[in-house]
Amino acid sequence: MDKVSGKLTVFFEEPFWVGVFERVSEGKLSVCKVTFGAEPKDYEIYEFVLRNYYRLRFSPVVATDVKEVGRNPKRVQREVRKQVQNTGIGTKSQQALILQQEQLKTERRIVSRKQREAEKQRRFELKQQKRKEKHRGK
């Protein structure tokens, strides 16, 4: 049985508070970035996670190495202190976010290209229809 772990990091990124959800499953990392706006309280974050977790759009998976976490309480406390002091996103998370942004950009490009082509085709058909009406003779 494989472990699935999740982590939420909330930090201030000028001018908003941002949350980064990291999900590790089967040695693969996927990330989702959420903008909160004003500084969220703990209960607001908890409520957000409960209501919106399954609606989040995670990035494509990135291979990562999963470390087995020791359960020494002092070590855990030190790690928590380091994470609180460390601002920003881990490099793997940044890569996953960039990958997600590129994927969304290509999707937008495809949709806008289809819309442009459909509009061009509609104009062409309208022009053809007008030409036929001119030559009909009244």
N, CA, C and O atoms as CSV, one atom per row, in Angstrom:
chain,resi,resn,atom,element,x,y,z
A,1,MET,N,N,0.842,-1.180,0.000
A,1,MET,CA,C,0.000,0.000,0.000
A,1,MET,C,C,0.886,1.242,0.000
A,1,MET,O,O,1.829,1.337,0.786
A,2,ASP,N,N,0.587,2.175,-0.867
A,2,ASP,CA,C,1.404,3.370,-1.023
A,2,ASP,C,C,0.855,4.495,-0.168
A,2,ASP,O,O,-0.354,4.597,0.042
A,3,LYS,N,N,1.749,5.339,0.323
A,3,LYS,CA,C,1.342,6.473,1.147
A,3,LYS,C,C,0.989,7.663,0.274
A,3,LYS,O,O,1.608,7.894,-0.765
A,4,VAL,N,N,-0.004,8.410,0.704
A,4,VAL,CA,C,-0.376,9.656,0.055
A,4,VAL,C,C,-0.259,10.738,1.118
A,4,VAL,O,O,-0.831,10.616,2.201
A,5,SER,N,N,0.480,11.792,0.810
A,5,SER,CA,C,0.628,12.859,1.792
A,5,SER,C,C,0.312,14.200,1.151
A,5,SER,O,O,0.500,14.397,-0.050
A,6,GLY,N,N,-0.166,15.102,1.968
A,6,GLY,CA,C,-0.489,16.435,1.491
A,6,GLY,C,C,0.086,17.477,2.431
A,6,GLY,O,O,0.294,17.223,3.618
A,7,LYS,N,N,0.339,18.645,1.882
A,7,LYS,CA,C,0.935,19.716,2.675
A,7,LYS,C,C,0.412,21.040,2.140
A,7,LYS,O,O,0.301,21.230,0.929
A,8,LEU,N,N,0.095,21.936,3.035
A,8,LEU,CA,C,-0.359,23.264,2.654
A,8,LEU,C,C,0.593,24.276,3.266
A,8,LEU,O,O,0.825,24.270,4.475
A,9,THR,N,N,1.145,25.149,2.425
A,9,THR,CA,C,2.024,26.213,2.873
A,9,THR,C,C,1.347,27.537,2.552
A,9,THR,O,O,0.991,27.801,1.404
A,10,VAL,N,N,1.172,28.369,3.576
A,10,VAL,CA,C,0.561,29.683,3.383
A,10,VAL,C,C,1.637,30.726,3.637
A,10,VAL,O,O,2.313,30.687,4.665
A,11,PHE,N,N,1.799,31.664,2.699
A,11,PHE,CA,C,2.807,32.702,2.849
A,11,PHE,C,C,2.331,33.975,2.181
A,11,PHE,O,O,1.371,33.971,1.410
A,12,PHE,N,N,3.013,35.062,2.488
A,12,PHE,CA,C,2.655,36.370,1.940
A,12,PHE,C,C,3.484,36.629,0.706
A,12,PHE,O,O,4.711,36.708,0.774
A,13,GLU,N,N,2.810,36.763,-0.426
A,13,GLU,CA,C,3.472,37.092,-1.687
A,13,GLU,C,C,2.846,38.399,-2.155
A,13,GLU,O,O,1.695,38.429,-2.590
A,14,GLU,N,N,3.590,39.438,-2.062
A,14,GLU,CA,C,3.126,40.808,-2.308
A,14,GLU,C,C,2.114,40.879,-3.442
A,14,GLU,O,O,2.500,40.447,-4.528
A,15,PRO,N,N,0.928,41.338,-3.358
A,15,PRO,CA,C,0.234,41.966,-2.235
A,15,PRO,C,C,-0.771,41.031,-1.549
A,15,PRO,O,O,-1.567,41.498,-0.733
A,16,PHE,N,N,-0.759,39.708,-1.860
A,16,PHE,CA,C,-1.769,38.802,-1.322
A,16,PHE,C,C,-1.148,37.671,-0.518
A,16,PHE,O,O,0.050,37.404,-0.607
A,17,TRP,N,N,-1.994,37.012,0.269
A,17,TRP,CA,C,-1.613,35.784,0.945
A,17,TRP,C,C,-1.924,34.635,0.003
A,17,TRP,O,O,-3.001,34.574,-0.591
A,18,VAL,N,N,-0.964,33.721,-0.127
A,18,VAL,CA,C,-1.061,32.629,-1.088
A,18,VAL,C,C,-0.902,31.302,-0.356
A,18,VAL,O,O,-0.107,31.178,0.576
A,19,GLY,N,N,-1.671,30.321,-0.794
A,19,GLY,CA,C,-1.533,28.965,-0.255
A,19,GLY,C,C,-1.095,28.031,-1.368
A,19,GLY,O,O,-1.601,28.104,-2.488
A,20,VAL,N,N,-0.149,27.150,-1.052
A,20,VAL,CA,C,0.327,26.171,-2.022
A,20,VAL,C,C,0.044,24.786,-1.464
A,20,VAL,O,O,0.582,24.393,-0.429
A,21,PHE,N,N,-0.813,24.051,-2.173
A,21,PHE,CA,C,-1.125,22.681,-1.794
A,21,PHE,C,C,-0.159,21.768,-2.529
A,21,PHE,O,O,-0.033,21.840,-3.751
A,22,GLU,N,N,0.524,20.908,-1.778
A,22,GLU,CA,C,1.425,19.928,-2.383
A,22,GLU,C,C,0.864,18.545,-2.060
A,22,GLU,O,O,0.547,18.256,-0.906
A,23,ARG,N,N,0.742,17.696,-3.069
A,23,ARG,CA,C,0.203,16.351,-2.883
A,23,ARG,C,C,1.213,15.364,-3.447
A,23,ARG,O,O,1.577,15.446,-4.620
A,24,VAL,N,N,1.674,14.415,-2.602
A,24,VAL,CA,C,2.629,13.402,-3.039
A,24,VAL,C,C,1.927,12.057,-2.989
A,24,VAL,O,O,1.458,11.622,-1.937
A,25,SER,N,N,1.861,11.404,-4.145
A,25,SER,CA,C,1.218,10.102,-4.241
A,25,SER,C,C,2.034,9.236,-5.190
A,25,SER,O,O,2.327,9.644,-6.313
A,26,GLU,N,N,2.397,8.051,-4.741
A,26,GLU,CA,C,3.183,7.108,-5.537
A,26,GLU,C,C,4.481,7.722,-6.047
A,26,GLU,O,O,4.896,7.441,-7.171
A,27,GLY,N,N,5.122,8.551,-5.242
A,27,GLY,CA,C,6.390,9.166,-5.619
A,27,GLY,C,C,6.240,10.288,-6.623
A,27,GLY,O,O,7.235,10.722,-7.204
A,28,LYS,N,N,5.027,10.772,-6.848
A,28,LYS,CA,C,4.770,11.857,-7.799
A,28,LYS,C,C,4.216,13.053,-7.046
A,28,LYS,O,O,3.359,12.909,-6.174
A,29,LEU,N,N,4.711,14.234,-7.389
A,29,LEU,CA,C,4.301,15.472,-6.741
A,29,LEU,C,C,3.405,16.268,-7.677
A,29,LEU,O,O,3.728,16.453,-8.850
A,30,SER,N,N,2.274,16.738,-7.150
A,30,SER,CA,C,1.430,17.660,-7.901
A,30,SER,C,C,1.089,18.827,-6.985
A,30,SER,O,O,0.965,18.657,-5.772
A,31,VAL,N,N,0.938,20.011,-7.570
A,31,VAL,CA,C,0.833,21.240,-6.800
A,31,VAL,C,C,-0.333,22.077,-7.299
A,31,VAL,O,O,-0.684,22.042,-8.478
A,32,CYS,N,N,-0.932,22.838,-6.372
A,32,CYS,CA,C,-1.984,23.781,-6.734
A,32,CYS,C,C,-1.764,25.056,-5.925
A,32,CYS,O,O,-1.489,24.999,-4.727
A,33,LYS,N,N,-1.886,26.196,-6.580
A,33,LYS,CA,C,-1.675,27.485,-5.933
A,33,LYS,C,C,-3.024,28.184,-5.792
A,33,LYS,O,O,-3.802,28.256,-6.744
A,34,VAL,N,N,-3.295,28.705,-4.571
A,34,VAL,CA,C,-4.558,29.386,-4.295
A,34,VAL,C,C,-4.240,30.745,-3.694
A,34,VAL,O,O,-3.410,30.847,-2.791
A,35,THR,N,N,-4.892,31.789,-4.188
A,35,THR,CA,C,-4.714,33.134,-3.645
A,35,THR,C,C,-5.839,33.408,-2.663
A,35,THR,O,O,-7.016,33.313,-3.009
A,36,PHE,N,N,-5.467,33.752,-1.425
A,36,PHE,CA,C,-6.466,34.003,-0.389
A,36,PHE,C,C,-6.867,35.465,-0.302
A,36,PHE,O,O,-8.009,35.760,0.052
A,37,GLY,N,N,-5.981,36.375,-0.609
A,37,GLY,CA,C,-6.287,37.797,-0.469
A,37,GLY,C,C,-5.785,38.280,0.879
A,37,GLY,O,O,-4.579,38.399,1.093
A,38,ALA,N,N,-6.718,38.561,1.796
A,38,ALA,CA,C,-6.343,38.992,3.145
A,38,ALA,C,C,-5.790,37.792,3.915
A,38,ALA,O,O,-6.021,36.641,3.545
A,39,GLU,N,N,-5.059,38.081,4.989
A,39,GLU,CA,C,-4.459,37.001,5.777
A,39,GLU,C,C,-5.544,36.089,6.329
A,39,GLU,O,O,-6.403,36.542,7.086
A,40,PRO,N,N,-5.519,34.803,5.962
A,40,PRO,CA,C,-6.564,33.902,6.431
A,40,PRO,C,C,-6.282,33.401,7.840
A,40,PRO,O,O,-5.129,33.182,8.212
A,41,LYS,N,N,-7.324,33.226,8.608
A,41,LYS,CA,C,-7.224,32.637,9.948
A,41,LYS,C,C,-7.144,31.129,9.801
A,41,LYS,O,O,-7.468,30.589,8.743
A,42,ASP,N,N,-6.716,30.444,10.855
A,42,ASP,CA,C,-6.590,28.988,10.805
A,42,ASP,C,C,-7.921,28.322,10.486
A,42,ASP,O,O,-7.974,27.404,9.667
A,43,TYR,N,N,-8.995,28.776,11.125
A,43,TYR,CA,C,-10.292,28.154,10.893
A,43,TYR,C,C,-10.792,28.418,9.470
A,43,TYR,O,O,-11.512,27.594,8.908
A,44,GLU,N,N,-10.414,29.565,8.882
A,44,GLU,CA,C,-10.805,29.851,7.505
A,44,GLU,C,C,-10.080,28.919,6.532
A,44,GLU,O,O,-10.665,28.456,5.553
A,45,ILE,N,N,-8.815,28.651,6.807
A,45,ILE,CA,C,-8.049,27.730,5.957
A,45,ILE,C,C,-8.636,26.335,6.058
A,45,ILE,O,O,-8.815,25.651,5.050
A,46,TYR,N,N,-8.936,25.915,7.289
A,46,TYR,CA,C,-9.501,24.587,7.503
A,46,TYR,C,C,-10.834,24.450,6.762
A,46,TYR,O,O,-11.092,23.431,6.121
A,47,GLU,N,N,-11.663,25.465,6.855
A,47,GLU,CA,C,-12.960,25.454,6.173
A,47,GLU,C,C,-12.771,25.431,4.644
A,47,GLU,O,O,-13.489,24.729,3.931
A,48,PHE,N,N,-11.802,26.203,4.162
A,48,PHE,CA,C,-11.512,26.222,2.721
A,48,PHE,C,C,-11.093,24.844,2.231
A,48,PHE,O,O,-11.545,24.384,1.182
A,49,VAL,N,N,-10.222,24.186,2.999
A,49,VAL,CA,C,-9.750,22.856,2.607
A,49,VAL,C,C,-10.913,21.873,2.586
A,49,VAL,O,O,-11.035,21.077,1.655
A,50,LEU,N,N,-11.764,21.923,3.598
A,50,LEU,CA,C,-12.892,20.994,3.648
A,50,LEU,C,C,-13.862,21.199,2.483
A,50,LEU,O,O,-14.367,20.232,1.914
A,51,ARG,N,N,-14.118,22.448,2.136
A,51,ARG,CA,C,-15.119,22.731,1.103
A,51,ARG,C,C,-14.569,22.619,-0.317
A,51,ARG,O,O,-15.282,22.166,-1.213
A,52,ASN,N,N,-13.316,23.022,-0.543
A,52,ASN,CA,C,-12.830,23.205,-1.910
A,52,ASN,C,C,-11.723,22.266,-2.349
A,52,ASN,O,O,-11.262,22.378,-3.485
A,53,TYR,N,N,-11.270,21.340,-1.504
A,53,TYR,CA,C,-10.111,20.523,-1.862
A,53,TYR,C,C,-10.343,19.736,-3.147
A,53,TYR,O,O,-9.450,19.659,-3.991
A,54,TYR,N,N,-11.519,19.157,-3.307
A,54,TYR,CA,C,-11.760,18.317,-4.480
A,54,TYR,C,C,-12.009,19.131,-5.740
A,54,TYR,O,O,-12.048,18.568,-6.834
A,55,ARG,N,N,-12.179,20.453,-5.613
A,55,ARG,CA,C,-12.352,21.308,-6.781
A,55,ARG,C,C,-11.037,21.932,-7.239
A,55,ARG,O,O,-10.991,22.578,-8.286
A,56,LEU,N,N,-9.977,21.747,-6.471
A,56,LEU,CA,C,-8.687,22.344,-6.825
A,56,LEU,C,C,-8.136,21.688,-8.084
A,56,LEU,O,O,-8.292,20.486,-8.297
A,57,ARG,N,N,-7.491,22.501,-8.910
A,57,ARG,CA,C,-6.879,21.997,-10.148
A,57,ARG,C,C,-5.382,21.843,-9.909
A,57,ARG,O,O,-4.638,22.823,-9.915
A,58,PHE,N,N,-4.951,20.610,-9.700
A,58,PHE,CA,C,-3.550,20.339,-9.436
A,58,PHE,C,C,-2.775,20.273,-10.742
A,58,PHE,O,O,-3.323,19.962,-11.799
A,59,SER,N,N,-1.488,20.571,-10.641
A,59,SER,CA,C,-0.607,20.559,-11.805
A,59,SER,C,C,-0.361,19.116,-12.237
A,59,SER,O,O,-0.666,18.182,-11.496
A,60,PRO,N,N,0.187,18.937,-13.430
A,60,PRO,CA,C,0.600,17.584,-13.833
A,60,PRO,C,C,1.677,17.073,-12.872
A,60,PRO,O,O,2.413,17.859,-12.275
A,61,VAL,N,N,1.755,15.777,-12.734
A,61,VAL,CA,C,2.668,15.197,-11.748
A,61,VAL,C,C,4.125,15.351,-12.172
A,61,VAL,O,O,4.461,15.334,-13.357
A,62,VAL,N,N,4.978,15.502,-11.156
A,62,VAL,CA,C,6.417,15.607,-11.338
A,62,VAL,C,C,7.046,14.547,-10.444
A,62,VAL,O,O,6.662,14.409,-9.282
A,63,ALA,N,N,7.995,13.807,-10.968
A,63,ALA,CA,C,8.643,12.765,-10.175
A,63,ALA,C,C,9.442,13.403,-9.043
A,63,ALA,O,O,10.115,14.414,-9.240
A,64,THR,N,N,9.361,12.810,-7.867
A,64,THR,CA,C,10.104,13.305,-6.714
A,64,THR,C,C,10.492,12.131,-5.838
A,64,THR,O,O,9.898,11.057,-5.934
A,65,ASP,N,N,11.473,12.326,-4.995
A,65,ASP,CA,C,11.851,11.273,-4.070
A,65,ASP,C,C,11.133,11.515,-2.742
A,65,ASP,O,O,11.109,12.635,-2.233
A,66,VAL,N,N,10.554,10.455,-2.193
A,66,VAL,CA,C,9.793,10.553,-0.951
A,66,VAL,C,C,10.690,10.084,0.177
A,66,VAL,O,O,11.219,8.974,0.145
A,67,LYS,N,N,10.856,10.940,1.178
A,67,LYS,CA,C,11.701,10.602,2.317
A,67,LYS,C,C,10.834,10.085,3.450
A,67,LYS,O,O,9.729,10.576,3.681
A,68,GLU,N,N,11.343,9.103,4.141
A,68,GLU,CA,C,10.641,8.586,5.308
A,68,GLU,C,C,10.891,9.548,6.463
A,68,GLU,O,O,12.040,9.838,6.796
A,69,VAL,N,N,9.826,10.039,7.067
A,69,VAL,CA,C,9.946,11.061,8.103
A,69,VAL,C,C,10.133,10.388,9.460
A,69,VAL,O,O,9.373,9.493,9.831
A,70,GLY,N,N,11.164,10.834,10.201
A,70,GLY,CA,C,11.387,10.329,11.543
A,70,GLY,C,C,10.357,10.886,12.504
A,70,GLY,O,O,9.819,11.970,12.278
A,71,ARG,N,N,10.083,10.176,13.548
A,71,ARG,CA,C,9.043,10.599,14.480
A,71,ARG,C,C,9.609,11.157,15.783
A,71,ARG,O,O,8.889,11.237,16.779
A,72,ASN,N,N,10.882,11.542,15.794
A,72,ASN,CA,C,11.458,12.146,16.987
A,72,ASN,C,C,10.795,13.512,17.185
A,72,ASN,O,O,10.872,14.358,16.295
A,73,PRO,N,N,10.151,13.745,18.323
A,73,PRO,CA,C,9.398,14.992,18.509
A,73,PRO,C,C,10.257,16.252,18.418
A,73,PRO,O,O,9.802,17.274,17.904
A,74,LYS,N,N,11.494,16.185,18.911
A,74,LYS,CA,C,12.357,17.367,18.824
A,74,LYS,C,C,12.707,17.664,17.368
A,74,LYS,O,O,12.731,18.822,16.952
A,75,ARG,N,N,12.977,16.614,16.601
A,75,ARG,CA,C,13.293,16.790,15.192
A,75,ARG,C,C,12.088,17.368,14.446
A,75,ARG,O,O,12.233,18.264,13.615
A,76,VAL,N,N,10.901,16.845,14.753
A,76,VAL,CA,C,9.682,17.342,14.118
A,76,VAL,C,C,9.486,18.820,14.445
A,76,VAL,O,O,9.103,19.611,13.583
A,77,GLN,N,N,9.754,19.183,15.707
A,77,GLN,CA,C,9.615,20.580,16.122
A,77,GLN,C,C,10.604,21.472,15.359
A,77,GLN,O,O,10.248,22.569,14.928
A,78,ARG,N,N,11.840,20.999,15.195
A,78,ARG,CA,C,12.829,21.754,14.442
A,78,ARG,C,C,12.406,21.928,12.987
A,78,ARG,O,O,12.549,23.010,12.417
A,79,GLU,N,N,11.882,20.855,12.388
A,79,GLU,CA,C,11.438,20.934,10.999
A,79,GLU,C,C,10.284,21.916,10.841
A,79,GLU,O,O,10.234,22.676,9.874
A,80,VAL,N,N,9.372,21.895,11.782
A,80,VAL,CA,C,8.250,22.830,11.727
A,80,VAL,C,C,8.764,24.260,11.836
A,80,VAL,O,O,8.296,25.140,11.114
A,81,ARG,N,N,9.721,24.502,12.731
A,81,ARG,CA,C,10.291,25.843,12.879
A,81,ARG,C,C,10.969,26.284,11.585
A,81,ARG,O,O,10.837,27.438,11.179
A,82,LYS,N,N,11.697,25.371,10.933
A,82,LYS,CA,C,12.350,25.699,9.661
A,82,LYS,C,C,11.319,26.026,8.591
A,82,LYS,O,O,11.491,26.978,7.830
A,83,GLN,N,N,10.260,25.247,8.532
A,83,GLN,CA,C,9.227,25.483,7.521
A,83,GLN,C,C,8.520,26.807,7.750
A,83,GLN,O,O,8.170,27.494,6.790
A,84,VAL,N,N,8.307,27.172,8.993
A,84,VAL,CA,C,7.640,28.443,9.290
A,84,VAL,C,C,8.551,29.602,8.893
A,84,VAL,O,O,8.076,30.607,8.364
A,85,GLN,N,N,9.850,29.473,9.144
A,85,GLN,CA,C,10.786,30.540,8.805
A,85,GLN,C,C,11.042,30.588,7.301
A,85,GLN,O,O,11.289,31.660,6.749
A,86,ASN,N,N,10.985,29.445,6.644
A,86,ASN,CA,C,11.248,29.380,5.209
A,86,ASN,C,C,10.035,29.921,4.459
A,86,ASN,O,O,8.941,29.363,4.537
A,87,THR,N,N,10.245,31.016,3.731
A,87,THR,CA,C,9.147,31.580,2.949
A,87,THR,C,C,9.292,31.140,1.515
A,87,THR,O,O,10.406,30.927,1.036
A,88,GLY,N,N,8.184,31.003,0.829
A,88,GLY,CA,C,8.226,30.628,-0.576
A,88,GLY,C,C,7.871,29.179,-0.783
A,88,GLY,O,O,7.415,28.488,0.128
A,89,ILE,N,N,8.091,28.737,-2.002
A,89,ILE,CA,C,7.706,27.403,-2.424
A,89,ILE,C,C,8.971,26.615,-2.708
A,89,ILE,O,O,9.973,27.181,-3.143
A,90,GLY,N,N,8.930,25.312,-2.464
A,90,GLY,CA,C,10.053,24.456,-2.789
A,90,GLY,C,C,10.277,24.420,-4.288
A,90,GLY,O,O,9.358,24.709,-5.055
A,91,THR,N,N,11.463,24.076,-4.713
A,91,THR,CA,C,11.788,24.119,-6.135
A,91,THR,C,C,10.954,23.128,-6.936
A,91,THR,O,O,10.530,23.442,-8.048
A,92,LYS,N,N,10.708,21.931,-6.391
A,92,LYS,CA,C,9.873,20.964,-7.103
A,92,LYS,C,C,8.471,21.532,-7.269
A,92,LYS,O,O,7.844,21.363,-8.315
A,93,SER,N,N,7.985,22.201,-6.240
A,93,SER,CA,C,6.652,22.796,-6.316
A,93,SER,C,C,6.626,23.896,-7.369
A,93,SER,O,O,5.660,24.021,-8.121
A,94,GLN,N,N,7.683,24.686,-7.420
A,94,GLN,CA,C,7.753,25.748,-8.425
A,94,GLN,C,C,7.727,25.157,-9.827
A,94,GLN,O,O,7.053,25.679,-10.716
A,95,GLN,N,N,8.459,24.070,-10.021
A,95,GLN,CA,C,8.474,23.414,-11.325
A,95,GLN,C,C,7.083,22.912,-11.690
A,95,GLN,O,O,6.644,23.048,-12.832
A,96,ALA,N,N,6.393,22.330,-10.709
A,96,ALA,CA,C,5.055,21.810,-10.968
A,96,ALA,C,C,4.089,22.943,-11.290
A,96,ALA,O,O,3.244,22.798,-12.173
A,97,LEU,N,N,4.203,24.078,-10.583
A,97,LEU,CA,C,3.332,25.226,-10.858
A,97,LEU,C,C,3.605,25.794,-12.251
A,97,LEU,O,O,2.674,26.140,-12.978
A,98,ILE,N,N,4.869,25.888,-12.615
A,98,ILE,CA,C,5.215,26.392,-13.944
A,98,ILE,C,C,4.663,25.458,-15.015
A,98,ILE,O,O,4.157,25.911,-16.042
A,99,LEU,N,N,4.762,24.160,-14.772
A,99,LEU,CA,C,4.226,23.186,-15.711
A,99,LEU,C,C,2.711,23.347,-15.858
A,99,LEU,O,O,2.173,23.260,-16.962
A,100,GLN,N,N,2.031,23.583,-14.730
A,100,GLN,CA,C,0.579,23.783,-14.766
A,100,GLN,C,C,0.234,25.060,-15.532
A,100,GLN,O,O,-0.701,25.064,-16.332
A,101,GLN,N,N,0.975,26.139,-15.297
A,101,GLN,CA,C,0.710,27.395,-15.995
A,101,GLN,C,C,0.893,27.227,-17.502
A,101,GLN,O,O,0.098,27.743,-18.286
A,102,GLU,N,N,1.940,26.508,-17.906
A,102,GLU,CA,C,2.175,26.278,-19.331
A,102,GLU,C,C,1.050,25.461,-19.940
A,102,GLU,O,O,0.619,25.721,-21.063
A,103,GLN,N,N,0.574,24.464,-19.187
A,103,GLN,CA,C,-0.517,23.630,-19.687
A,103,GLN,C,C,-1.785,24.466,-19.867
A,103,GLN,O,O,-2.471,24.335,-20.881
A,104,LEU,N,N,-2.101,25.320,-18.895
A,104,LEU,CA,C,-3.279,26.180,-19.010
A,104,LEU,C,C,-3.126,27.166,-20.167
A,104,LEU,O,O,-4.095,27.473,-20.860
A,105,LYS,N,N,-1.895,27.663,-20.372
A,105,LYS,CA,C,-1.642,28.602,-21.467
A,105,LYS,C,C,-1.896,27.937,-22.813
A,105,LYS,O,O,-2.518,28.533,-23.692
A,106,THR,N,N,-1.418,26.703,-22.981
A,106,THR,CA,C,-1.646,26.012,-24.246
A,106,THR,C,C,-3.128,25.723,-24.461
A,106,THR,O,O,-3.618,25.798,-25.587
A,107,GLU,N,N,-3.848,25.391,-23.377
A,107,GLU,CA,C,-5.289,25.172,-23.502
A,107,GLU,C,C,-5.985,26.453,-23.952
A,107,GLU,O,O,-6.852,26.417,-24.824
A,108,ARG,N,N,-5.605,27.590,-23.357
A,108,ARG,CA,C,-6.205,28.875,-23.743
A,108,ARG,C,C,-5.901,29.188,-25.202
A,108,ARG,O,O,-6.772,29.662,-25.932
A,109,ARG,N,N,-4.665,28.924,-25.629
A,109,ARG,CA,C,-4.293,29.189,-27.018
A,109,ARG,C,C,-5.132,28.359,-27.983
A,109,ARG,O,O,-5.583,28.861,-29.012
A,110,ILE,N,N,-5.337,27.096,-27.651
A,110,ILE,CA,C,-6.122,26.217,-28.513
A,110,ILE,C,C,-7.557,26.722,-28.612
A,110,ILE,O,O,-8.121,26.784,-29.704
A,111,VAL,N,N,-8.149,27.084,-27.473
A,111,VAL,CA,C,-9.534,27.569,-27.467
A,111,VAL,C,C,-9.656,28.863,-28.248
A,111,VAL,O,O,-10.588,29.023,-29.037
A,112,SER,N,N,-8.725,29.793,-28.041
A,112,SER,CA,C,-8.813,31.075,-28.749
A,112,SER,C,C,-8.578,30.889,-30.250
A,112,SER,O,O,-9.189,31.588,-31.059
A,113,ARG,N,N,-7.712,29.968,-30.627
A,113,ARG,CA,C,-7.479,29.696,-32.047
A,113,ARG,C,C,-8.750,29.151,-32.696
A,113,ARG,O,O,-9.106,29.548,-33.806
A,114,LYS,N,N,-9.431,28.238,-31.998
A,114,LYS,CA,C,-10.681,27.695,-32.530
A,114,LYS,C,C,-11.732,28.789,-32.668
A,114,LYS,O,O,-12.473,28.822,-33.651
A,115,GLN,N,N,-11.796,29.681,-31.689
A,115,GLN,CA,C,-12.763,30.775,-31.761
A,115,GLN,C,C,-12.457,31.701,-32.944
A,115,GLN,O,O,-13.361,32.115,-33.668
A,116,ARG,N,N,-11.169,32.019,-33.129
A,116,ARG,CA,C,-10.774,32.875,-34.254
A,116,ARG,C,C,-11.143,32.236,-35.588
A,116,ARG,O,O,-11.686,32.894,-36.476
A,117,GLU,N,N,-10.841,30.949,-35.716
A,117,GLU,CA,C,-11.147,30.253,-36.964
A,117,GLU,C,C,-12.650,30.186,-37.199
A,117,GLU,O,O,-13.102,30.340,-38.333
A,118,ALA,N,N,-13.424,29.959,-36.155
A,118,ALA,CA,C,-14.881,29.909,-36.290
A,118,ALA,C,C,-15.417,31.274,-36.718
A,118,ALA,O,O,-16.308,31.354,-37.564
A,119,GLU,N,N,-14.880,32.343,-36.138
A,119,GLU,CA,C,-15.300,33.698,-36.510
A,119,GLU,C,C,-14.925,33.998,-37.964
A,119,GLU,O,O,-15.707,34.602,-38.697
A,120,LYS,N,N,-13.744,33.579,-38.371
A,120,LYS,CA,C,-13.290,33.789,-39.746
A,120,LYS,C,C,-14.193,33.037,-40.729
A,120,LYS,O,O,-14.572,33.570,-41.772
A,121,GLN,N,N,-14.529,31.805,-40.385
A,121,GLN,CA,C,-15.410,30.996,-41.230
A,121,GLN,C,C,-16.805,31.621,-41.310
A,121,GLN,O,O,-17.415,31.637,-42.378
A,122,ARG,N,N,-17.308,32.132,-40.188
A,122,ARG,CA,C,-18.625,32.763,-40.162
A,122,ARG,C,C,-18.642,33.997,-41.068
A,122,ARG,O,O,-19.593,34.202,-41.822
A,123,ARG,N,N,-17.591,34.815,-40.994
A,123,ARG,CA,C,-17.503,36.005,-41.844
A,123,ARG,C,C,-17.436,35.620,-43.327
A,123,ARG,O,O,-18.076,36.248,-44.170
A,124,PHE,N,N,-16.659,34.587,-43.629
A,124,PHE,CA,C,-16.529,34.124,-44.998
A,124,PHE,C,C,-17.879,33.668,-45.543
A,124,PHE,O,O,-18.254,34.019,-46.662
A,125,GLU,N,N,-18.609,32.882,-44.745
A,125,GLU,CA,C,-19.919,32.402,-45.179
A,125,GLU,C,C,-20.897,33.559,-45.357
A,125,GLU,O,O,-21.708,33.548,-46.283
A,126,LEU,N,N,-20.827,34.539,-44.491
A,126,LEU,CA,C,-21.690,35.719,-44.610
A,126,LEU,C,C,-21.380,36.472,-45.898
A,126,LEU,O,O,-22.288,36.913,-46.602
A,127,LYS,N,N,-20.083,36.617,-46.205
A,127,LYS,CA,C,-19.655,37.296,-47.426
A,127,LYS,C,C,-20.138,36.534,-48.659
A,127,LYS,O,O,-20.605,37.141,-49.623
A,128,GLN,N,N,-20.026,35.206,-48.628
A,128,GLN,CA,C,-20.494,34.380,-49.748
A,128,GLN,C,C,-22.003,34.519,-49.935
A,128,GLN,O,O,-22.495,34.595,-51.061
A,129,GLN,N,N,-22.715,34.552,-48.840
A,129,GLN,CA,C,-24.176,34.684,-48.897
A,129,GLN,C,C,-24.554,36.031,-49.524
A,129,GLN,O,O,-25.471,36.090,-50.342
A,130,LYS,N,N,-23.869,37.096,-49.155
A,130,LYS,CA,C,-24.141,38.415,-49.726
A,130,LYS,C,C,-23.860,38.426,-51.229
A,130,LYS,O,O,-24.621,39.022,-51.991
A,131,ARG,N,N,-22.781,37.777,-51.665
A,131,ARG,CA,C,-22.457,37.713,-53.089
A,131,ARG,C,C,-23.548,36.995,-53.867
A,131,ARG,O,O,-23.923,37.419,-54.960
A,132,LYS,N,N,-24.061,35.897,-53.296
A,132,LYS,CA,C,-25.116,35.149,-53.968
A,132,LYS,C,C,-26.388,35.984,-54.076
A,132,LYS,O,O,-27.079,35.937,-55.093
A,133,GLU,N,N,-26.697,36.750,-53.029
A,133,GLU,CA,C,-27.893,37.587,-53.049
A,133,GLU,C,C,-27.780,38.690,-54.104
A,133,GLU,O,O,-28.780,39.047,-54.727
A,134,LYS,N,N,-26.586,39.231,-54.313
A,134,LYS,CA,C,-26.380,40.270,-55.311
A,134,LYS,C,C,-26.621,39.727,-56.722
A,134,LYS,O,O,-27.156,40.441,-57.570
A,135,HIS,N,N,-26.242,38.491,-56.984
A,135,HIS,CA,C,-26.336,37.909,-58.337
A,135,HIS,C,C,-27.674,37.232,-58.600
A,135,HIS,O,O,-27.890,36.711,-59.694
A,136,ARG,N,N,-28.562,37.225,-57.639
A,136,ARG,CA,C,-29.824,36.534,-57.826
A,136,ARG,C,C,-30.727,37.238,-58.824
A,136,ARG,O,O,-31.434,36.595,-59.601
A,137,GLY,N,N,-30.698,38.520,-58.797
A,137,GLY,CA,C,-31.578,39.287,-59.690
A,137,GLY,C,C,-32.986,39.399,-59.099
A,137,GLY,O,O,-33.610,38.410,-58.717
A,138,LYS,N,N,-33.447,40.625,-59.043
A,138,LYS,CA,C,-34.728,40.802,-58.354
A,138,LYS,C,C,-35.825,41.141,-59.270
A,138,LYS,O,O,-36.962,41.320,-58.833
